[in-house]
Amino acid sequence: GLTMMTFKSVVQKLTTTAATLYTTPNDTSSIIFSGVISNTSSTKEAVTVSLYLTNGSTNVYLLAETEIQYGSSVTLPKILIKPGYSIVGIAVGDASNNAVDITLSILEVTSTDA
């Protein structure tokens, strides 16, 4: 079969509402090969972030209410995301709202029978 690789990028601010940042297509495996979460608070306060994988019924946390100091960032390790799973992010608490930038670089790998 033929293997196709496609690069995807997610660049977003997190809010206090959980946001689906990326979903792996059903016929694809995805690798987050670079992920950076930065505190950009205008009030220079620490922010709190949660980031998890979900298939709609089970959540597996990569970061669970993790505090990031002003001017600092968290770098994610390489993560394989199974088909049909999503990565969800949320800024926890009012001080964190719109004060967290997330950038994900993703490689999608799709095999076909062609």
KOLFI-763020 format. One line per field, with one value per residue: residue number from 1; chain; x, y, z of N, C-alpha, C, O, CB in turn. Coordinates in nm, 3 decimals, padded with zeros to 5 digits, m for minus. Last residue first. Glycine has a CB too. Layout:
k <- NUM,...
c <- A,...
n_u <- X,...
n_v <- Y,...
n_w <- Z,...
ca_u <- X,...
ca_v <- Y,...
ca_w <- Z,...
c_u <- X,...
c_v <- Y,...
c_w <- Z,...
o_u <- X,...
o_v <- Y,...
o_w <- Z,...
cb_u <- X,...
cb_v <- Y,...
cb_w <- Z,...
//
This chain:
k <- 114,113,112,111,110,109,108,107,106,105,104,103,102,101,100,99,98,97,96,95,94,93,92,91,90,89,88,87,86,85,84,83,82,81,80,79,78,77,76,75,74,73,72,71,70,69,68,67,66,65,64,63,62,61,60,59,58,57,56,55,54,53,52,51,50,49,48,47,46,45,44,43,42,41,40,39,38,37,36,35,34,33,32,31,30,29,28,27,26,25,24,23,22,21,20,19,18,17,16,15,14,13,12,11,10,9,8,7,6,5,4,3,2,1
c <- A,A,A,A,A,A,A,A,A,A,A,A,A,A,A,A,A,A,A,A,A,A,A,A,A,A,A,A,A,A,A,A,A,A,A,A,A,A,A,A,A,A,A,A,A,A,A,A,A,A,A,A,A,A,A,A,A,A,A,A,A,A,A,A,A,A,A,A,A,A,A,A,A,A,A,A,A,A,A,A,A,A,A,A,A,A,A,A,A,A,A,A,A,A,A,A,A,A,A,A,A,A,A,A,A,A,A,A,A,A,A,A,A,A
n_u <- m00.399,m00.467,m00.287,m00.220,m00.113,m00.014,00.050,00.218,00.202,00.273,00.103,00.095,m00.090,m00.091,m00.290,m00.470,m00.743,m00.756,m00.628,m00.788,m01.009,m00.939,m00.746,m00.780,m00.766,m00.775,m00.760,m00.731,m00.906,m00.917,m00.935,m00.630,m00.408,m00.119,00.187,00.402,00.699,00.628,00.585,00.702,00.581,00.724,00.711,00.598,00.462,00.442,00.186,00.047,m00.193,m00.428,m00.258,m00.155,m00.259,m00.513,m00.763,m01.102,m01.347,m01.534,m01.402,m01.145,m00.888,m00.615,m00.568,m00.460,m00.493,m00.320,m00.289,m00.042,00.080,00.072,00.096,m00.114,m00.107,00.040,00.134,00.285,00.263,00.342,00.427,00.525,00.598,00.478,00.216,00.112,m00.161,m00.306,m00.624,m00.891,m01.018,m00.802,m00.764,m00.825,m00.741,m00.857,m01.149,m01.154,m01.330,m01.307,m01.122,m00.887,m00.581,m00.506,m00.315,m00.230,m00.135,m00.069,00.040,00.163,00.123,00.204,00.090,00.177,00.021,00.081
n_v <- 00.152,00.134,00.359,00.518,00.822,01.024,01.359,01.538,01.863,02.092,02.331,02.576,02.792,03.038,03.184,03.369,03.325,03.272,03.264,03.388,03.211,02.859,02.692,02.646,02.340,02.118,01.795,01.589,01.285,00.984,00.863,00.679,00.797,00.979,00.987,01.249,01.381,01.607,01.963,02.213,02.508,02.826,03.161,03.402,03.297,02.935,02.711,02.425,02.197,02.032,01.793,01.691,01.465,01.238,01.097,01.013,00.840,00.916,01.054,01.002,01.239,01.380,01.711,01.958,02.250,02.506,02.822,03.080,03.352,03.689,03.914,04.017,03.900,03.586,03.376,03.077,02.815,02.505,02.320,02.032,01.814,01.594,01.404,01.197,00.987,00.769,00.727,00.701,00.903,01.183,01.327,01.662,01.938,02.085,02.158,02.330,02.436,02.767,02.950,02.918,02.942,03.026,02.837,02.649,02.354,02.201,01.908,01.724,01.393,01.113,00.797,00.494,00.233,m00.119
n_w <- m00.223,00.037,00.253,00.560,00.688,00.941,01.025,01.260,01.399,01.639,01.828,02.067,02.270,02.524,02.762,02.828,02.804,03.148,03.390,03.572,03.588,03.534,03.305,02.968,02.792,02.508,02.364,02.089,02.005,01.809,01.560,01.590,01.854,01.859,02.021,02.099,02.232,02.511,02.524,02.732,02.869,02.966,03.110,03.160,03.469,03.513,03.506,03.657,03.547,03.534,03.388,03.075,02.967,03.063,02.887,02.900,02.719,02.532,02.336,02.348,02.424,02.601,02.746,02.961,03.156,03.332,03.478,03.520,03.719,03.585,03.425,03.298,03.054,02.996,02.848,02.875,02.629,02.513,02.229,02.062,01.802,01.711,01.747,01.496,01.408,01.171,01.008,00.966,01.120,01.208,01.525,01.597,01.805,02.006,02.154,02.459,02.745,02.842,02.911,02.635,02.456,02.123,01.879,01.615,01.469,01.158,00.984,00.708,00.603,00.412,00.300,00.159,m00.017,00.000
ca_u <- m00.376,m00.451,m00.397,m00.186,m00.228,00.035,m00.051,00.240,00.148,00.313,00.128,00.136,m00.048,m00.075,m00.212,m00.332,m00.674,m00.836,m00.565,m00.657,m01.022,m00.949,m00.824,m00.715,m00.846,m00.705,m00.843,m00.656,m00.887,m00.892,m01.058,m00.742,m00.477,m00.262,00.110,00.285,00.632,00.707,00.530,00.722,00.591,00.648,00.761,00.719,00.467,00.477,00.297,00.075,m00.050,m00.420,m00.378,m00.132,m00.118,m00.450,m00.631,m01.004,m01.235,m01.582,m01.542,m01.215,m01.019,m00.662,m00.595,m00.453,m00.517,m00.361,m00.310,m00.164,00.089,00.038,00.218,m00.101,m00.080,m00.049,00.145,00.211,00.330,00.235,00.472,00.416,00.640,00.624,00.253,00.218,m00.098,m00.238,m00.493,m00.802,m01.039,m00.901,m00.703,m00.880,m00.711,m00.749,m01.085,m01.154,m01.252,m01.395,m01.176,m00.980,m00.676,m00.510,m00.439,m00.182,m00.238,m00.025,m00.067,00.191,00.075,00.232,00.093,00.172,00.084,00.000
ca_v <- 00.180,00.008,00.325,00.409,00.749,00.913,01.257,01.461,01.728,02.050,02.189,02.548,02.654,03.008,03.063,03.398,03.396,03.291,03.193,03.449,03.339,02.979,02.672,02.732,02.437,02.206,01.903,01.653,01.430,01.055,00.897,00.724,00.693,00.989,00.922,01.174,01.327,01.503,01.828,02.145,02.364,02.738,03.024,03.402,03.399,03.070,02.762,02.568,02.225,02.154,01.805,01.791,01.492,01.369,01.063,01.121,00.828,00.854,01.086,00.936,01.180,01.305,01.567,01.911,02.106,02.445,02.680,03.027,03.212,03.587,03.846,04.055,04.044,03.667,03.511,03.173,02.931,02.578,02.420,02.101,01.933,01.586,01.541,01.215,01.118,00.785,00.791,00.612,00.762,01.117,01.238,01.526,01.855,02.147,02.051,02.340,02.328,02.668,02.870,02.993,02.864,03.070,02.882,02.767,02.414,02.293,01.996,01.806,01.531,01.190,00.942,00.571,00.365,00.000
ca_w <- m00.366,m00.034,00.163,00.468,00.637,00.859,01.000,01.139,01.392,01.506,01.806,01.930,02.244,02.381,02.733,02.868,02.694,03.027,03.279,03.548,03.517,03.618,03.427,03.067,02.866,02.601,02.415,02.197,01.997,01.934,01.629,01.506,01.780,01.883,01.916,02.142,02.115,02.442,02.527,02.604,02.887,02.878,03.097,03.080,03.364,03.558,03.426,03.667,03.561,03.614,03.470,03.180,02.942,03.078,02.940,02.895,02.813,02.656,02.359,02.239,02.449,02.486,02.750,02.823,03.143,03.206,03.501,03.461,03.676,03.685,03.470,03.439,03.057,03.080,02.792,02.956,02.688,02.580,02.326,02.128,01.874,01.724,01.785,01.594,01.413,01.300,01.020,00.892,01.152,01.122,01.427,01.599,01.688,01.929,02.079,02.314,02.682,02.783,03.021,02.720,02.534,02.262,01.940,01.686,01.553,01.263,01.032,00.826,00.591,00.532,00.280,00.285,m00.023,00.000
c_u <- m00.244,m00.417,m00.367,m00.310,m00.178,m00.086,00.006,00.131,00.180,00.284,00.168,00.169,m00.017,m00.032,m00.211,m00.240,m00.530,m00.763,m00.636,m00.588,m00.887,m00.944,m00.821,m00.803,m00.755,m00.800,m00.762,m00.733,m00.797,m00.870,m01.040,m00.867,m00.591,m00.332,m00.038,00.216,00.520,00.634,00.627,00.670,00.606,00.670,00.675,00.778,00.602,00.482,00.322,00.198,m00.027,m00.275,m00.360,m00.262,m00.070,m00.301,m00.550,m00.874,m01.139,m01.473,m01.597,m01.365,m01.070,m00.797,m00.635,m00.473,m00.518,m00.389,m00.374,m00.170,m00.045,00.067,00.194,00.020,m00.063,m00.010,00.058,00.238,00.234,00.300,00.350,00.469,00.516,00.681,00.403,00.233,00.008,m00.167,m00.437,m00.656,m00.940,m00.905,m00.813,m00.813,m00.776,m00.721,m00.984,m01.084,m01.267,m01.309,m01.284,m01.030,m00.762,m00.613,m00.416,m00.306,m00.172,m00.147,m00.010,00.073,00.108,00.193,00.119,00.186,00.069,00.085
c_v <- 00.123,00.027,00.193,00.377,00.642,00.828,01.151,01.354,01.665,01.901,02.167,02.399,02.641,02.864,03.043,03.280,03.432,03.377,03.216,03.386,03.402,03.107,02.799,02.730,02.516,02.302,01.985,01.780,01.475,01.204,00.969,00.751,00.751,00.888,00.931,01.116,01.234,01.462,01.729,02.002,02.304,02.593,02.945,03.263,03.394,03.167,02.907,02.603,02.376,02.187,01.922,01.804,01.594,01.366,01.193,01.073,00.945,00.843,01.025,00.958,01.109,01.246,01.511,01.760,02.072,02.297,02.620,02.877,03.171,03.449,03.747,03.989,04.094,03.814,03.611,03.312,03.019,02.690,02.493,02.193,01.998,01.712,01.536,01.365,01.121,00.920,00.776,00.653,00.667,00.966,01.174,01.445,01.719,02.071,02.116,02.219,02.335,02.562,02.772,02.899,02.957,02.984,02.937,02.834,02.530,02.347,02.084,01.896,01.604,01.335,01.009,00.718,00.434,00.125
c_w <- m00.413,m00.181,00.096,00.384,00.540,00.820,00.907,01.132,01.258,01.497,01.662,01.921,02.095,02.367,02.582,02.841,02.728,02.924,03.145,03.427,03.483,03.537,03.511,03.191,02.961,02.669,02.515,02.234,02.110,01.907,01.761,01.589,01.696,01.793,01.953,02.020,02.161,02.315,02.463,02.618,02.748,02.918,02.999,03.058,03.292,03.440,03.468,03.583,03.559,03.651,03.566,03.258,03.044,03.046,02.942,02.958,02.792,02.762,02.486,02.253,02.325,02.521,02.615,02.826,02.995,03.224,03.376,03.488,03.616,03.629,03.584,03.505,03.200,03.081,02.868,02.900,02.767,02.659,02.380,02.235,01.935,01.786,01.804,01.621,01.522,01.296,01.161,00.904,01.084,01.149,01.342,01.490,01.707,01.800,01.985,02.253,02.530,02.714,02.972,02.830,02.618,02.334,02.079,01.744,01.627,01.338,01.142,00.857,00.721,00.508,00.414,00.252,00.112,00.000
o_u <- m00.208,m00.406,m00.253,m00.421,m00.102,m00.154,00.067,00.121,00.170,00.333,00.103,00.252,m00.092,00.053,m00.316,m00.126,m00.473,m00.724,m00.581,m00.499,m00.872,m00.883,m00.714,m00.922,m00.666,m00.902,m00.689,m00.767,m00.786,m00.823,m01.139,m00.901,m00.642,m00.318,m00.077,00.189,00.539,00.520,00.701,00.706,00.531,00.764,00.569,00.882,00.707,00.502,00.233,00.301,m00.076,m00.241,m00.288,m00.368,00.043,m00.227,m00.521,m00.873,m01.098,m01.502,m01.695,m01.445,m01.042,m00.818,m00.681,m00.405,m00.571,m00.319,m00.469,m00.069,m00.150,00.078,00.281,00.044,m00.006,00.106,00.010,00.351,00.117,00.384,00.264,00.547,00.415,00.800,00.451,00.258,m00.006,m00.118,m00.512,m00.574,m00.909,m00.806,m00.908,m00.806,m00.782,m00.682,m01.021,m00.974,m01.378,m01.223,m01.345,m00.985,m00.716,m00.720,m00.320,m00.392,m00.070,m00.249,00.085,00.012,00.084,00.227,00.064,00.281,m00.038,00.207
o_v <- 00.138,m00.070,00.145,00.369,00.673,00.771,01.184,01.269,01.730,01.822,02.219,02.347,02.687,02.817,03.031,03.276,03.520,03.489,03.184,03.447,03.462,03.112,02.843,02.762,02.460,02.340,01.929,01.861,01.409,01.243,01.012,00.673,00.859,00.891,00.895,01.188,01.152,01.503,01.765,01.931,02.339,02.560,02.991,03.249,03.382,03.125,02.991,02.535,02.445,02.203,01.913,01.825,01.585,01.279,01.250,01.017,00.972,00.837,01.074,00.890,01.149,01.205,01.583,01.690,02.148,02.227,02.675,02.814,03.222,03.431,03.724,04.005,04.201,03.849,03.708,03.360,03.033,02.664,02.538,02.152,02.017,01.717,01.479,01.444,01.057,00.961,00.772,00.616,00.562,00.908,01.118,01.489,01.667,02.130,02.192,02.182,02.346,02.597,02.703,02.785,03.060,02.956,02.901,02.881,02.512,02.381,02.047,01.953,01.553,01.393,00.969,00.760,00.433,00.120
o_w <- m00.530,m00.255,00.099,00.436,00.447,00.905,00.805,01.220,01.154,01.578,01.571,01.996,02.010,02.443,02.519,02.889,02.663,02.955,03.040,03.367,03.377,03.430,03.554,03.184,03.025,02.612,02.596,02.148,02.213,01.801,01.820,01.678,01.725,01.671,02.064,01.924,02.251,02.292,02.371,02.711,02.657,02.990,02.955,02.995,03.355,03.326,03.460,03.589,03.470,03.768,03.665,03.197,03.094,03.091,02.837,03.067,02.679,02.881,02.542,02.189,02.212,02.636,02.526,02.900,02.913,03.297,03.321,03.516,03.656,03.508,03.667,03.625,03.223,03.105,02.811,02.903,02.732,02.746,02.303,02.321,01.867,01.818,01.903,01.529,01.626,01.191,01.258,00.820,01.139,01.194,01.397,01.375,01.819,01.699,01.896,02.294,02.479,02.633,03.053,02.841,02.666,02.280,02.146,01.670,01.694,01.277,01.211,00.766,00.830,00.404,00.516,00.186,00.172,00.015
cb_u <- m00.379,m00.577,m00.419,m00.136,m00.330,00.143,m00.180,00.384,m00.005,00.465,00.002,00.260,m00.157,00.028,m00.272,m00.327,m00.750,m00.971,m00.563,m00.567,m01.103,m00.838,m00.770,m00.694,m00.961,m00.597,m00.972,m00.507,m01.022,m00.769,m01.135,m00.773,m00.532,m00.315,00.154,00.187,00.732,00.730,00.394,00.872,00.466,00.688,00.764,00.821,00.443,00.613,00.267,00.096,00.031,m00.504,m00.407,m00.085,m00.095,m00.470,m00.559,m01.057,m01.163,m01.637,m01.624,m01.183,m01.120,m00.560,m00.705,m00.315,m00.650,m00.253,m00.399,m00.169,00.128,m00.110,00.319,m00.228,m00.194,m00.049,00.106,00.251,00.397,00.148,00.574,00.318,00.716,00.687,00.175,00.353,m00.203,m00.137,m00.502,m00.842,m01.178,m00.870,m00.617,m01.035,m00.556,m00.623,m01.189,m01.085,m01.298,m01.495,m01.233,m01.100,m00.602,m00.545,m00.539,m00.100,m00.301,00.059,m00.190,00.318,m00.079,00.381,m00.039,00.284,00.021,m00.092
cb_v <- 00.330,m00.074,00.437,00.282,00.845,00.826,01.319,01.397,01.729,02.082,02.105,02.637,02.552,03.104,02.938,03.436,03.521,03.354,03.044,03.435,03.435,02.980,02.551,02.881,02.367,02.284,01.847,01.685,01.505,00.995,00.776,00.619,00.587,01.135,00.773,01.264,01.252,01.379,01.824,02.146,02.304,02.760,02.953,03.488,03.539,03.070,02.753,02.610,02.155,02.139,01.672,01.931,01.543,01.418,00.951,01.249,00.693,00.716,01.041,00.784,01.288,01.195,01.537,01.950,02.063,02.466,02.655,03.057,03.119,03.598,03.949,04.018,04.122,03.613,03.511,03.164,03.015,02.483,02.520,02.001,02.032,01.562,01.592,01.153,01.229,00.667,00.940,00.608,00.722,01.143,01.128,01.528,01.841,02.156,01.965,02.471,02.189,02.734,02.961,03.051,02.762,03.223,02.767,02.867,02.309,02.408,01.914,01.890,01.535,01.178,00.994,00.524,00.451,00.000
cb_w <- m00.392,m00.022,00.058,00.545,00.567,00.935,00.941,01.136,01.416,01.476,01.842,01.888,02.288,02.314,02.806,03.016,02.658,03.062,03.309,03.672,03.600,03.720,03.509,03.012,02.946,02.530,02.482,02.154,02.003,02.007,01.651,01.399,01.877,01.855,01.897,02.223,02.021,02.536,02.454,02.562,02.963,02.732,03.234,03.145,03.423,03.631,03.271,03.815,03.449,03.742,03.548,03.120,02.797,03.219,02.852,02.967,02.795,02.625,02.243,02.236,02.493,02.443,02.851,02.754,03.212,03.099,03.626,03.308,03.796,03.727,03.516,03.515,02.987,03.222,02.642,03.107,02.579,02.673,02.262,02.189,01.780,01.590,01.917,01.543,01.437,01.328,00.982,00.745,01.115,00.974,01.496,01.580,01.668,02.014,01.999,02.268,02.735,02.682,03.129,02.636,02.624,02.274,01.945,01.591,01.654,01.203,01.083,00.804,00.561,00.574,00.216,00.384,m00.136,00.119
//
